[in-house]
Amino acid sequence: MIQHTVLAVTDTLPDAYQRVRSWTGQICASLETEDYVVQPAADISPPKWHLGHTTWFWETFVLVPHQPQYRIFHDDFSFVFNSYYESVGRRVLRTQRGNLSRPTVAEVYRYRAYVDEAMTRFLSTQELTPELRNLIELGLNHEQQHQELLITDIKYMLGHNPLFPEIEMPVNEHRMDQPTLPVKLPEGVYTIGHQTESGGFCFDNELGAHKVYLNGATLSGQLVTNADYLEFIDAGGYQQFQHWLSDGWAWVKANQIEAPLYWHRLDGQWHAYTFAGLQPVDPDLPVCHVSYYEADAYARWRGLRLPTEAEWEAAAVDAGGHHLAWGLRWEWTGSAYLPYPGFTTAEGAVGEYNGKFMSGQMVLRGASVATPEGHSRPTYRNFFQPDKRWQYTGIRLAVS
């Protein structure tokens, strides 16, 4: 699966803006007012905050500096909806976003409409420099990242509601992996990273295309399924320390982990929370919502390993005409999230986007069922701390 940039060849910027912003609204279409403010964990942001933050991005980085006559919607919203941009000023702590009963949901939607009107007018009338056009494309991709976070945050919120409520969500959680042959990577030198001459959008952490030498490796053509992972559980995988990294074993014991996130054993059978409510675990689906620790432990138990991010990209881009099929789960790799050769951060707030997170995180590759169409590509580098699992994360195995 190779997805193209969010900005299609036939798109105008106003069209692309409206399409992306509309999708954010569709994700929230089935929420009740009470759903918009819940924050059950520090990593989870309330839907209302996502709606405000993505709107604040357009106001702060496009309208205020580039539209002199623009008047900000509310003086306090930069404090409320700034995420981690130190250069933009003070902000509400991430752990306190669930305490924001005000501004109200209605006011946030008014804010959204106000900025959308201004942005549509701006994009339709302003002569855009290449730099400004790049900033707007970054904004579109930023919003798409938050669309996936919106979906997964809503699932976490409802999946920890004792009623396990059903909800309409534009996500097909039951898409099956298509059987394919393993992908064999011959020993050799490969180019990794976004190659600027190929065109298209990329984030700064994909830049710095460089050569890597890879030993021969084979990557599984399929993701690990629930049935596969159940074998690990039934064999006592969560009780046997020898399969686990030291930090992973400490995490398992401290949090009493015994299965992927959202799994519950009821009357002797495993069930999982989905947007259709609590359902029996489907053995044929790719396993989902596992941490890096769990992915690594499973691979060790199988006597295999996780692919490196360079191996994954080489297999997705050029493996002798036979490519990986990907897009159902973000796939954990065995690679730490580090800069490519020559990586530099941009000046100003945009430079805070990726570089300052290059510590203590692991790389995931691909895309998931929650990833917006056109948002990912083979060079895309997603990253999370090794204990995180509320995203649609899965496992692909490799062998040298």
C-alpha positions in Angstrom: 0.0 0.0 0.0 1.6 3.3 -1.1 -0.4 6.3 -0.2 0.2 9.7 -1.8 0.3 13.2 -0.3 -2.8 14.7 1.1 -2.6 17.4 -1.6 -3.8 15.6 -4.7 -2.6 16.8 -8.1 -6.1 18.1 -8.9 -6.6 19.8 -5.5 -6.7 23.5 -4.9 -5.6 24.6 -1.5 -9.1 25.7 -0.5 -10.5 22.3 -1.6 -7.8 20.4 0.3 -8.4 22.6 3.4 -12.2 22.0 3.3 -11.8 18.3 2.8 -9.4 17.8 5.7 -11.4 20.0 8.1 -14.6 18.3 7.1 -13.1 14.9 8.0 -12.3 16.1 11.5 -16.0 17.0 11.9 -17.2 13.6 10.6 -15.1 11.8 13.2 -16.9 13.7 16.0 -20.4 13.5 14.4 -21.7 10.8 16.8 -20.3 12.2 20.0 -22.6 13.4 22.7 -21.7 16.7 24.5 -20.5 14.8 27.6 -18.0 12.9 25.4 -16.1 16.0 24.4 -14.5 16.7 27.7 -13.4 13.3 29.1 -9.7 12.7 29.7 -9.2 9.2 31.3 -5.4 9.3 31.0 -2.5 11.8 30.6 -1.8 10.6 27.0 -5.5 11.1 26.0 -6.7 14.5 25.0 -10.5 15.3 25.1 -12.1 15.6 21.6 -12.9 19.3 22.4 -9.2 20.0 22.9 -8.3 18.4 19.5 -10.9 20.5 17.8 -9.6 23.6 19.4 -5.9 22.8 18.9 -6.2 22.1 15.2 -8.1 25.4 14.8 -5.5 27.3 16.9 -2.8 26.0 14.6 -4.3 27.7 11.6 -5.0 30.9 13.5 -1.6 31.1 15.1 0.7 30.0 12.3 -1.2 31.3 9.2 -3.8 33.9 9.9 -2.1 36.0 12.6 1.3 36.4 10.9 0.1 36.6 7.3 -3.3 38.4 7.5 -2.8 41.8 9.1 -6.5 42.6 9.4 -7.3 39.3 11.1 -8.7 39.6 14.6 -8.1 36.6 16.9 -11.3 34.9 18.1 -10.4 34.9 21.9 -7.5 36.1 23.8 -7.2 33.1 26.1 -7.4 30.4 23.4 -3.7 30.4 22.7 -3.1 29.4 26.3 -5.9 26.8 26.2 -5.1 25.1 22.9 -1.3 25.4 22.5 0.1 21.8 22.8 3.9 21.8 23.2 5.2 24.9 21.4 7.4 26.6 23.9 8.2 29.5 21.5 4.5 30.4 21.3 4.0 31.0 25.0 2.3 29.5 28.1 -0.1 26.6 27.8 -2.5 24.4 29.8 -0.6 21.3 31.0 -1.5 18.2 29.0 -2.7 16.4 32.1 -5.2 19.3 32.8 -7.0 19.3 29.5 -9.9 17.3 30.9 -10.5 20.1 33.4 -11.5 22.5 30.7 -15.2 22.6 31.1 -14.9 26.0 29.5 -14.8 27.1 26.7 -17.9 25.1 26.0 -18.2 22.7 23.1 -20.5 25.1 21.4 -17.9 27.9 21.7 -15.2 25.7 20.3 -17.4 24.9 17.3 -18.0 28.7 16.8 -14.2 29.2 17.0 -13.8 26.5 14.3 -16.3 28.1 12.0 -14.8 31.6 12.5 -11.3 30.4 11.6 -12.6 28.2 8.7 -14.3 31.2 7.2 -11.1 33.3 7.5 -8.9 30.5 6.1 -11.2 29.9 3.1 -11.1 33.6 2.3 -7.4 33.8 2.8 -6.6 30.7 0.6 -8.9 32.0 -2.1 -7.5 35.5 -2.4 -3.9 35.4 -1.1 -0.9 35.1 -3.4 1.0 32.3 -1.6 4.8 32.1 -1.5 6.4 28.7 -1.7 7.2 28.9 2.0 3.6 29.7 2.9 2.3 27.0 0.7 4.6 24.5 2.5 3.4 25.8 5.8 -0.2 25.2 4.8 0.6 21.7 3.6 2.3 21.0 7.0 -0.9 22.3 8.7 -3.1 19.9 6.6 -0.8 17.0 7.6 -0.8 18.2 11.2 -4.6 18.1 11.3 -4.5 14.6 9.8 -2.3 13.4 12.6 -4.8 14.8 15.1 -7.6 13.0 13.2 -6.0 9.7 14.0 -5.4 10.8 17.6 -9.0 11.8 17.8 -10.2 8.4 16.8 -7.8 6.5 19.1 -8.5 8.9 22.0 -12.2 8.5 21.6 -11.8 4.7 21.6 -9.7 4.9 24.8 -12.3 7.1 26.4 -15.2 4.8 25.5 -13.2 1.6 26.0 -12.7 2.6 29.6 -16.3 3.4 30.1 -17.8 0.5 32.2 -20.8 0.4 29.7 -18.5 -0.2 26.7 -20.8 1.9 24.5 -21.2 1.5 20.7 -20.6 4.5 18.5 -20.6 5.3 14.8 -17.1 5.9 13.7 -15.7 6.2 10.1 -13.2 3.4 10.8 -13.3 -0.2 9.6 -11.7 -2.0 12.5 -12.4 -5.4 11.0 -10.3 -5.1 7.8 -8.4 -8.3 7.2 -4.8 -8.7 6.3 -4.4 -10.0 2.7 -2.1 -13.1 2.5 1.1 -12.4 0.8 4.5 -14.1 0.4 7.3 -13.1 2.7 9.5 -10.3 1.4 13.2 -11.3 1.1 15.7 -8.5 1.3 19.0 -9.4 -0.4 22.2 -8.3 1.3 23.2 -4.9 0.0 23.1 -1.1 0.2 19.7 0.7 0.2 18.7 4.3 0.2 16.5 5.2 3.2 14.6 8.5 3.8 12.6 10.9 1.6 14.3 11.8 -1.6 13.5 15.4 -2.4 13.7 14.9 -6.1 10.7 12.5 -5.9 8.5 15.4 -4.8 5.6 15.2 -2.4 5.2 16.2 1.2 7.3 14.8 4.0 8.0 15.7 7.6 11.4 17.0 8.5 12.3 13.7 10.3 12.1 11.9 6.9 14.7 14.2 5.3 18.3 13.3 4.9 18.1 10.4 2.5 21.1 8.2 3.1 22.7 4.9 2.3 22.5 1.9 4.7 24.0 -1.5 4.4 21.6 -4.3 5.3 22.4 -7.9 5.9 20.0 -10.3 4.2 16.7 -10.5 5.9 13.2 -11.8 5.4 10.1 -10.0 6.6 6.8 -11.8 7.1 4.2 -11.0 4.4 1.5 -11.0 7.1 1.0 -9.3 10.4 0.7 -11.4 13.6 -2.9 -12.3 14.1 -5.0 -12.5 17.3 -4.9 -16.3 17.0 -1.1 -16.2 16.8 -0.9 -13.9 19.8 -3.4 -16.1 21.8 -0.8 -18.9 21.6 1.7 -16.6 23.3 -0.9 -15.8 26.1 -1.9 -19.4 26.5 1.8 -20.5 26.7 2.3 -18.2 29.7 4.1 -15.5 27.8 3.1 -12.8 30.3 4.4 -14.8 33.2 7.8 -15.8 31.8 10.4 -13.1 32.3 12.9 -14.6 29.8 11.0 -13.2 26.8 10.9 -9.7 28.0 13.3 -6.7 28.1 14.0 -5.6 31.6 12.0 -2.4 31.3 9.2 -4.4 29.7 9.1 -7.0 32.4 9.0 -4.2 35.0 6.1 -2.7 33.1 4.2 -6.0 32.9 4.5 -6.5 36.7 3.8 -2.9 37.7 0.6 -2.7 35.6 -0.5 -6.3 35.8 -0.6 -6.7 32.1 -1.9 -10.0 30.8 -3.3 -9.2 27.3 -3.4 -6.4 24.6 -5.3 -3.2 25.5 -9.1 -3.5 25.4 -9.0 -7.3 25.9 -11.2 -8.8 28.7 -11.7 -12.4 29.7 -15.4 -13.1 30.1 -16.7 -16.6 31.0 -13.4 -18.1 29.8 -13.4 -16.3 26.4 -11.4 -13.3 25.4 -13.4 -10.2 24.3 -12.1 -6.9 22.9 -13.7 -3.5 22.9 -14.4 -2.1 19.5 -16.6 0.8 18.3 -19.3 -1.9 17.9 -19.0 -2.5 21.6 -17.5 -5.5 23.4 -17.0 -8.3 20.9 -15.4 -11.8 21.0 -11.8 -11.6 19.8 -11.7 -12.4 16.1 -8.8 -14.8 15.7 -8.2 -13.8 12.1 -7.7 -10.1 12.6 -4.2 -8.7 13.0 -3.4 -8.3 16.7 -3.8 -4.7 17.8 -3.1 -2.3 20.6 0.1 -3.9 21.7 3.1 -2.0 23.1 6.7 -2.3 21.8 7.5 -4.4 24.9 4.7 -6.9 24.0 5.7 -6.9 20.3 9.4 -7.5 21.2 8.5 -10.2 23.7 6.2 -12.0 21.2 9.0 -12.0 18.6 11.5 -13.4 21.1 9.1 -16.1 22.1 8.8 -17.1 18.4 12.5 -17.1 18.1 12.3 -14.2 15.7 12.6 -10.4 15.9 11.1 -7.2 14.8 12.4 -5.6 11.6 14.5 -2.5 11.8 13.0 0.6 10.3 15.5 0.5 7.4 14.6 -3.1 6.7 10.9 -2.2 6.8 11.3 0.8 4.4 13.5 -1.2 2.0 10.9 -4.0 1.9 8.1 -1.5 1.3 9.9 0.5 -1.4 12.1 -1.9 -3.4 12.4 -5.6 -2.7 13.0 -7.0 -6.2 9.4 -6.2 -7.3 7.7 -7.8 -4.3 6.6 -5.3 -1.7 5.1 -5.4 1.7 1.3 -4.9 1.9 0.8 -2.4 4.7 -1.8 0.0 6.2 -3.8 -2.0 8.8 -1.6 -1.4 11.8 1.2 0.8 12.8 4.1 -1.7 12.9 6.6 -1.6 15.7 10.2 -1.7 14.5 13.3 -2.5 16.5 14.7 1.0 15.9 15.0 3.8 18.3 13.7 7.2 17.0 16.9 9.1 16.1 17.8 11.8 13.6 19.0 10.9 10.1 22.4 12.2 9.0 22.3 16.0 8.5 19.0 16.5 10.3 18.4 20.1 11.2 15.4 21.8 12.9 13.6 24.7 11.2 13.7 28.1 12.9 10.8 29.1 15.1 7.9 27.1 16.4 7.7 24.8 13.4 11.1 23.5 14.4 9.6 22.1 17.5 7.5 19.6 15.5 9.6 16.5 15.6 13.3 16.9 16.5 12.9 17.5 20.3 11.2 14.2 20.7 14.2 12.1 19.5 14.8 10.4 22.8 13.3 7.4 24.5 10.9 6.5 21.7 10.7 3.7 19.2 9.8 3.9 15.5 6.7 2.5 13.9 6.2 2.3 10.2 3.2 2.0 7.8 -0.3 3.3 8.7 -3.4 2.0 10.4 -7.1 1.7 9.8 -7.5 5.1 11.5 -4.9 6.9 9.4 -6.6 9.4 7.0 -6.3 8.6 3.3 -3.2 10.1 1.8 -1.4 10.8 5.0 1.2 8.0 5.1 4.0 6.8 2.8 6.9 4.3 3.0 9.3 6.9 4.4 6.9 8.0 7.2 8.4 7.7 10.7 5.8 7.4 13.5 7.1 7.2 17.0 6.0 6.5 20.5 7.4 5.5 23.9 7.7 1.7 24.2 4.9 1.2 26.7 2.2 3.1 24.6 -0.5 1.0 22.9 -3.7 3.1 22.5 -2.8 3.5 18.8 -3.7 0.7 16.3 -0.3 -0.9 16.8 0.6 -4.4 15.5 3.5 -6.8 14.8 5.4 -7.9 11.8 8.2 -10.5 12.3 11.5 -10.7 10.6 14.4 -13.1 10.5 18.0 -12.6 9.4 
